């Protein structure tokens, strides 16, 4: 790979199963999920509105605070739009 050139990313749909979902008072949902046979504990589905009033939602992976006081993911999977939709539907069914 040449220096300065970005590597093309391939989006892959994963096999995802959502486990143990808990809705917090602020509306966010804490959950665990199994991705391709690997369990990731401590994910959070965060929902809100931008300053312009647009809705947003995303999966936050578990993090730890470093010695520089910044937070770093200690588990991460690049999720496709289909993966996010799978997670959202599973969470809706579990917290209703």
ChimeraX commands (.cxc) that place a marker at each C-alpha (Angstrom):
marker #1 position 0.00,0.00,0.00 radius 0.5
marker #1 position 1.34,3.40,-0.95 radius 0.5
marker #1 position 1.88,5.99,1.76 radius 0.5
marker #1 position -0.95,8.50,1.98 radius 0.5
marker #1 position -3.49,6.35,0.13 radius 0.5
marker #1 position -6.52,5.17,2.06 radius 0.5
marker #1 position -7.40,1.50,1.97 radius 0.5
marker #1 position -10.88,0.76,0.61 radius 0.5
marker #1 position -13.26,-0.38,3.33 radius 0.5
marker #1 position -15.65,-3.25,2.75 radius 0.5
marker #1 position -18.96,-3.13,4.60 radius 0.5
marker #1 position -19.95,-6.55,5.92 radius 0.5
marker #1 position -23.30,-7.57,7.39 radius 0.5
marker #1 position -22.71,-9.49,10.60 radius 0.5
marker #1 position -24.72,-12.15,12.38 radius 0.5
marker #1 position -26.02,-10.24,15.42 radius 0.5
marker #1 position -28.02,-11.31,18.45 radius 0.5
marker #1 position -29.01,-8.77,21.12 radius 0.5
marker #1 position -29.03,-9.88,24.78 radius 0.5
marker #1 position -30.04,-8.30,28.11 radius 0.5
marker #1 position -31.43,-4.88,27.21 radius 0.5
marker #1 position -32.20,-2.25,29.88 radius 0.5
marker #1 position -33.70,1.16,29.17 radius 0.5
marker #1 position -32.28,4.07,31.17 radius 0.5
marker #1 position -34.26,7.08,32.43 radius 0.5
marker #1 position -32.80,9.26,29.65 radius 0.5
marker #1 position -34.18,6.90,26.98 radius 0.5
marker #1 position -30.88,5.29,26.02 radius 0.5
marker #1 position -30.66,1.49,26.14 radius 0.5
marker #1 position -27.82,-0.55,27.62 radius 0.5
marker #1 position -27.37,-4.00,26.09 radius 0.5
marker #1 position -25.05,-6.86,25.30 radius 0.5
marker #1 position -24.77,-8.39,21.85 radius 0.5
marker #1 position -23.24,-11.38,20.17 radius 0.5
marker #1 position -21.55,-10.55,16.86 radius 0.5
marker #1 position -20.42,-13.52,14.78 radius 0.5
marker #1 position -20.14,-15.62,17.95 radius 0.5
marker #1 position -18.25,-13.03,20.03 radius 0.5
marker #1 position -20.10,-11.44,22.99 radius 0.5
marker #1 position -19.63,-7.71,23.56 radius 0.5
marker #1 position -20.86,-6.57,26.98 radius 0.5
marker #1 position -21.79,-3.00,27.88 radius 0.5
marker #1 position -22.98,-1.44,24.60 radius 0.5
marker #1 position -25.33,1.54,24.70 radius 0.5
marker #1 position -27.89,2.53,22.06 radius 0.5
marker #1 position -27.95,6.32,22.17 radius 0.5
marker #1 position -30.86,8.32,20.75 radius 0.5
marker #1 position -31.44,12.03,20.56 radius 0.5
marker #1 position -32.01,15.14,18.48 radius 0.5
marker #1 position -29.50,17.48,16.87 radius 0.5
marker #1 position -29.66,21.25,17.43 radius 0.5
marker #1 position -31.54,21.44,14.11 radius 0.5
marker #1 position -34.15,18.99,15.45 radius 0.5
marker #1 position -33.07,15.97,13.39 radius 0.5
marker #1 position -33.21,12.54,15.05 radius 0.5
marker #1 position -30.04,10.52,15.49 radius 0.5
marker #1 position -29.24,7.11,16.93 radius 0.5
marker #1 position -26.05,5.07,17.17 radius 0.5
marker #1 position -24.42,2.19,19.03 radius 0.5
marker #1 position -21.75,3.19,21.53 radius 0.5
marker #1 position -19.29,0.42,22.30 radius 0.5
marker #1 position -17.83,-0.14,25.78 radius 0.5
marker #1 position -15.10,2.32,26.71 radius 0.5
marker #1 position -12.38,2.84,29.28 radius 0.5
marker #1 position -10.81,6.08,30.36 radius 0.5
marker #1 position -7.10,6.36,29.56 radius 0.5
marker #1 position -4.43,8.05,31.66 radius 0.5
marker #1 position -4.90,11.11,29.40 radius 0.5
marker #1 position -8.57,11.33,30.57 radius 0.5
marker #1 position -9.82,10.51,27.06 radius 0.5
marker #1 position -12.16,7.56,26.50 radius 0.5
marker #1 position -11.18,4.65,24.25 radius 0.5
marker #1 position -13.30,1.77,22.92 radius 0.5
marker #1 position -12.01,-1.56,24.13 radius 0.5
marker #1 position -14.27,-3.46,21.72 radius 0.5
marker #1 position -15.50,-2.29,18.33 radius 0.5
marker #1 position -17.19,-3.69,15.22 radius 0.5
marker #1 position -17.88,-1.62,12.10 radius 0.5
marker #1 position -21.65,-1.93,11.72 radius 0.5
marker #1 position -23.49,-1.67,8.42 radius 0.5
marker #1 position -26.87,0.04,8.05 radius 0.5
marker #1 position -28.50,-3.42,8.05 radius 0.5
marker #1 position -26.67,-4.29,11.30 radius 0.5
marker #1 position -27.91,-1.09,12.94 radius 0.5
marker #1 position -31.44,-1.84,11.81 radius 0.5
marker #1 position -31.23,-5.38,13.22 radius 0.5
marker #1 position -30.05,-4.02,16.58 radius 0.5
marker #1 position -32.72,-1.30,16.67 radius 0.5
marker #1 position -35.56,-3.75,15.93 radius 0.5
marker #1 position -34.32,-6.24,18.54 radius 0.5
marker #1 position -34.05,-3.51,21.19 radius 0.5
marker #1 position -37.52,-2.17,20.43 radius 0.5
marker #1 position -38.98,-5.64,20.93 radius 0.5
marker #1 position -37.08,-6.17,24.20 radius 0.5
marker #1 position -37.86,-2.86,25.98 radius 0.5
marker #1 position -41.51,-2.44,25.02 radius 0.5
marker link #1:1,2 radius 0.2
marker link #1:2,3 radius 0.2
marker link #1:3,4 radius 0.2
marker link #1:4,5 radius 0.2
marker link #1:5,6 radius 0.2
marker link #1:6,7 radius 0.2
marker link #1:7,8 radius 0.2
marker link #1:8,9 radius 0.2
marker link #1:9,10 radius 0.2
marker link #1:10,11 radius 0.2
marker link #1:11,12 radius 0.2
marker link #1:12,13 radius 0.2
marker link #1:13,14 radius 0.2
marker link #1:14,15 radius 0.2
marker link #1:15,16 radius 0.2
marker link #1:16,17 radius 0.2
marker link #1:17,18 radius 0.2
marker link #1:18,19 radius 0.2
marker link #1:19,20 radius 0.2
marker link #1:20,21 radius 0.2
marker link #1:21,22 radius 0.2
marker link #1:22,23 radius 0.2
marker link #1:23,24 radius 0.2
marker link #1:24,25 radius 0.2
marker link #1:25,26 radius 0.2
marker link #1:26,27 radius 0.2
marker link #1:27,28 radius 0.2
marker link #1:28,29 radius 0.2
marker link #1:29,30 radius 0.2
marker link #1:30,31 radius 0.2
marker link #1:31,32 radius 0.2
marker link #1:32,33 radius 0.2
marker link #1:33,34 radius 0.2
marker link #1:34,35 radius 0.2
marker link #1:35,36 radius 0.2
marker link #1:36,37 radius 0.2
marker link #1:37,38 radius 0.2
marker link #1:38,39 radius 0.2
marker link #1:39,40 radius 0.2
marker link #1:40,41 radius 0.2
marker link #1:41,42 radius 0.2
marker link #1:42,43 radius 0.2
marker link #1:43,44 radius 0.2
marker link #1:44,45 radius 0.2
marker link #1:45,46 radius 0.2
marker link #1:46,47 radius 0.2
marker link #1:47,48 radius 0.2
marker link #1:48,49 radius 0.2
marker link #1:49,50 radius 0.2
marker link #1:50,51 radius 0.2
marker link #1:51,52 radius 0.2
marker link #1:52,53 radius 0.2
marker link #1:53,54 radius 0.2
marker link #1:54,55 radius 0.2
marker link #1:55,56 radius 0.2
marker link #1:56,57 radius 0.2
marker link #1:57,58 radius 0.2
marker link #1:58,59 radius 0.2
marker link #1:59,60 radius 0.2
marker link #1:60,61 radius 0.2
marker link #1:61,62 radius 0.2
marker link #1:62,63 radius 0.2
marker link #1:63,64 radius 0.2
marker link #1:64,65 radius 0.2
marker link #1:65,66 radius 0.2
marker link #1:66,67 radius 0.2
marker link #1:67,68 radius 0.2
marker link #1:68,69 radius 0.2
marker link #1:69,70 radius 0.2
marker link #1:70,71 radius 0.2
marker link #1:71,72 radius 0.2
marker link #1:72,73 radius 0.2
marker link #1:73,74 radius 0.2
marker link #1:74,75 radius 0.2
marker link #1:75,76 radius 0.2
marker link #1:76,77 radius 0.2
marker link #1:77,78 radius 0.2
marker link #1:78,79 radius 0.2
marker link #1:79,80 radius 0.2
marker link #1:80,81 radius 0.2
marker link #1:81,82 radius 0.2
marker link #1:82,83 radius 0.2
marker link #1:83,84 radius 0.2
marker link #1:84,85 radius 0.2
marker link #1:85,86 radius 0.2
marker link #1:86,87 radius 0.2
marker link #1:87,88 radius 0.2
marker link #1:88,89 radius 0.2
marker link #1:89,90 radius 0.2
marker link #1:90,91 radius 0.2
marker link #1:91,92 radius 0.2
marker link #1:92,93 radius 0.2
marker link #1:93,94 radius 0.2
marker link #1:94,95 radius 0.2
marker link #1:95,96 radius 0.2
view
